[in-house]
Amino acid sequence: MSSSTPVTPRQRQNVGQSAPAKSTGIPVLPSVDVNRGAVSFQTPNGFHDYQTQEPQQLATALTQAVRPARWIPELGTLVVTVAQSGVRAGRNVGFRLSAF
């Protein structure tokens, strides 16, 4: 079973409470070493190296991407929007990355 999960917006809580700010992520162009599970990309804050447990699935998702991948540092997740039949905007797939 794959640990990549679709990323969906959270439901609003109570009407009196304000929802936390929604992070749209930082657009990145990741490179994936499928043999080592290494993922590298650059953000405005510098160059980042991470590891994934699903390098082949991430590489496949990147080949099917319909827009740039987004890094969400608060979640430690790389989000790739892939094409999906019947869904014009595509489907978000999140990959948890961990530091080496």
HELIX and SHEET records of a PDB file:
HELIX    1   1 PRO A   55  THR A   63  1                                   9    
SHEET    1   A 5 THR A   5  PRO A   6  0                                        
SHEET    2   A 5 VAL A  87  ARG A  96 -1                                        
SHEET    3   A 5 THR A  77  GLN A  84 -1                                        
SHEET    4   A 5 ALA A  69  ILE A  72 -1                                        
SHEET    5   A 5 ILE A  26  VAL A  28 -1                                        
SHEET    1   B 4 SER A  31  ASP A  33  0                                        
SHEET    2   B 4 ALA A  38  THR A  43 -1                                        
SHEET    3   B 4 GLY A  46  GLN A  51 -1                                        
SHEET    4   B 4 SER A  98  ALA A  99 -1                                        
END                                                                             
